[in-house]
Each structure stands twice: as C-alpha cells, then as structure tokens.
Amino acid sequence: MANPTSPQNSNNLDLDLLILSGGLTGYLKRAVEGSNITPSGSPYQAAAELVGLIGAATSAWSSVAAGTAANTTVLAANTARLGATITNNGTAIMYINLGTAAASNRFTATLAPLASGIASYYEVPFRYTGIITGSWSAANGSAYVVELTI
C-alpha cells in the first residue's frame, strides 16, 4: 500500500516504491521510457542527462606549491569539472577563493595548516567550473588537489 505522505509524481505513483524498486536511475529510466524524449544513448544515460546526474569518469591528482602570491592557481577553469577536493598539506594557513586573487582578506574558505599529520580538506561546490586560486600565510608546503571530470 502506498504511503499517503509520500511525494507523488504526475501519474500519482508512489515515488518511495519506485525508488526502492530500482533506485533513482531506475525511476528516471522509467520516466524517459514513458515520455516522448528520444535519448541519444541508453534510457539510463538519457535519464541521467535530464537531471545532470552523470558521475565523474576521471580523477586527476596534482600538487600545488604553497605561495604567498594572491593569485596562485589551484585549478584552472574547466567546464568538464564535476567536483574537486583541496587538501592543505603545508604548515601555513591556506586561503582558497572560488575566483581570482585569493588572499587573507579575500577568500571563500580557509584551510588550517597541517598539524599532527592531519591535513585540512575542502570540497569545491558541486559543478563549480571556474578558476580556483589559493594563497598561504607563508610559502611552506603544498596543496593536494583532486579534480573530478566527466
């Protein structure tokens, strides 16, 4: 029996049951198969494309040397980026800016210095594709960066 408080779609089907019977991809696949959409690939691929749920196919690791300049590029703009992580592996504070000119008075996030073998970590907001810059309070160490792309 359908849960009366469950969200309903336009066909009044219980979404909880659909998700349990095939996951979100299965639900989207059925939505595409029952529509007038002509997918360019499999129904699963088309369903994922509809809502931007395509997972990352590639990860690239890099190391960026710490610098006190206000415009050290941590990641260049990349329209294929789905996500990224930045880890401060230095002994100085790291300032990250989603955009240009990261500095101690212009930043999106601050990463604490490496302490007791534990580095601080930042996840770039999902699907942000612009340039990411960094600046450190002292040029000591590096940042480890992993970029996830299509």
N, C-alpha and C positions, 0 to 999 in steps of 0.2 A: 504494500500500500504506500502511496506517495506521501511524503511528509508535507502537510499543508503549509508549513512555514518556509519550505524550500523555495529558492528563486525559480521562476518559471520562464521558459522561452516562449516564442510566438506560437508554438504548437501546443502549449500547455503541458509539455513533458517535464517530468521531474529531473532537474539538472543533476541532483545528487546521484540518482540512479544511472544517468548517462555517464557521469564521470567515473563512478565505481565500475561500470561495465567496460570501460576502455580508456580511461584517463581523458585528459583534456584534448589530446591529439585525436583520440577516437571520437570524441564528441564533435570536434571541428571537422573531422573527416566525414562524419555523417551529415553535418551541416552543408558541406560542399557538395557531397553526392546528391543531396536533395534540393540543390539550387540550380540556377541557370549559369553558374560560373563554369567556364571552360579552363581547367587548370593546365599549365604548361608542363607539369610533371605528374607525379602520383597525387592522389587525393590528399595524402598526408602532407606532402610538400606544399600543395596549394593552401591547405588549411593553415599550416604554419605561416606561410607568407601573408595570409589575410590579417593576422594579428601580430606579426613581427616576432614570432617565437622561434625562429631558426637559431639553433645553437651554434656556438663557436666551433669552427673546424680546425683552427690553428692557434697555437700559442707561441709567442716569441719572447724569450728572456733576454734582458740586456742589463748592463750595469752603467750607471751614470756617475762620473766622478763628482764629488762634492765641490761646490764653488760658491764663493760669496757674491758673484755677479748676480744681479737681479733678473737675469734673463737666460739662465741655464735651461736648455730644452731637455725636458724629461721624456716627453713623447711628442713627435710632430703630429700635426693634424692628419687624421686618417679616416676617410669615410667608410672604410670596411670594419672599423673597430666596433666591437660589441661591448667590451669591458676592458678593464685594466686594473692591476694592483701595483702599489708602490710601497716598498719597504725601506725605511731609513736604516742603513747599516753603518752609519757614521757615529761619531761621538759628539756631534753638534746638532742643534735643533735644525730641522728641515722645514721650510715653508713651501707649500705647494699651492700653485694658482692654476685654476682652470682658465687659461688665457695667458697673456704675456706678462712679463715683468713681476714675477713672484719676489716678494721682499718681506721683511719683518713687519711692515705696516701695510702690506697688500698681499693677501693670501686667502685661499679657500680653506685650507687645512694646515695644521701644524703637527709635525711628527716629532715625538720626543727622541732624544739620542739613544743609541744602543746602550743598554745597561744590563749588566749581569747576563750577557749572552742573549737577551731578549730584545728584538728589534720591534719598533712600532710600525704599523701597517695601515694603509689606506686603500679603499676600493673606490675607483673612479665611478661616478654615477653611470648606470646602465645606458648605453648608446650615446654617451658624450663623445663626439668625434673631433673636437677642436684641439688646438695646441695645449700642452700642459707644461708649465715651467716650474723650476724649483730654485730655491736659494737656501743657503745654510748660514748659521751664525758664525761658523768657522769652516774653512776648507779642509775638512778632515773626514775621510771615509768616502762612502758612496751610497747610492740608492739602487736597489734591485727592482727592476720593472718587469712585469709580465703583461703583454698586450694580447688580448683575445680578439681574433678576427674571424670573419666569415670564411 
